[in-house]
Amino acid sequence: MAVIYKYELRDGLQTYNLPDGARILSVAVQRGVPCMWALVHPQNPDAPRNIMFTETGIPFDGGPYKFIGTMLTDDHRFVFHVLEEVSPATPEGSS
């Protein structure tokens, strides 16, 4: 059975242990706390996922990341972005 879990986000690049195969669905601020929701199969073993949470205009290493979503604080004063660190693609034709 699948279920949706919520994870509170922290600044910068953090490792979160999500059940293997988890699919990140959305990000938003809930009661002032940045959160991420994922569809998971809780019976699966945990697997580390590296998630970057950063404010607009703050420098970071730049890659390789997959965009997850953008969120506004409850008062709409700040904009944050959430990305997942991904492995660089294997060059075509190599094994």
N, C-alpha and C positions, 0 to 999 in steps of 0.2 A: 504494500500500500504506500502511496505517496502522500506527503503532507507538506505544507508550506511552513518554513521556519523563518524567524526574524533574527538578524545579527546586527548588533550595534557597531557602528563604524568609528574608528579612531584615525586621527591625522596621520598622514604619511603612508608609507608602504608597510602593511601589516600582513601577517600570515593568519588565515582563518582555517580551522579544520571543519570542512563540510563533508557530509557523506559522499563517497565516490559517486560521480555521475550527477551531482547536484546541478540544477539549472537556475542561474540567477535571473529573477523575474523583474525586479524593480528596486529603485532606491528613492527615499524620501525622508523628510524630517518629520518625526513624530514626537510631539510635546517637547520640542527643542533638542531632540537627540537624532543625529543622522543614523539611518537604518537601511539595511539591505534585506530583501526577502528572496528566498530561494525555494524552489520545488525540490524536495529531497526524498530519498528512500532511506528512512532512518536505520533500517537493518543493514545497510551497506557500511563497510568500514570507512572511517574518516580518511580524507585525503587533503593535504595542504593546498590552499589556494592563496596566492599573493594578490592582495587588493590595495590599490592606490587610491587614497582619498585626499584631494587637494582643492584649495581655493583658487578661483580665477586669479591669474597674474603671479602665482607663486612658482618659481623655477623648480623643476625636478629633472631627473636624468633622461626622460624623453622616450624610453622605449625598451623593449617592444611591449606595447600594451593594447588591449582590446577595450574599446569604450563600452561602458555599462550604462551610464546615465548621468544626468545633471539634476541637481536639486537646489531649491531655494530655502533659506532659513524661514522660519514661521513669519517673521516680520518683513521678508523679502529684501533685506538689506545686503545679504551675502549670497553668492552663487558658488556652489561646490560641484566637483566632478569626480566620478568614480570610474576607475579603469582596472582591468585585471591584467596582471603580468602574464605574458604568454611566452612559450619557448620560440626562439627564432625558427622559421621554416627551414626544413632541410632542403638544400639546393636541389633543383630538379636533376634527375639522372644519377644522383648519388645514392648509395645504400648504407 
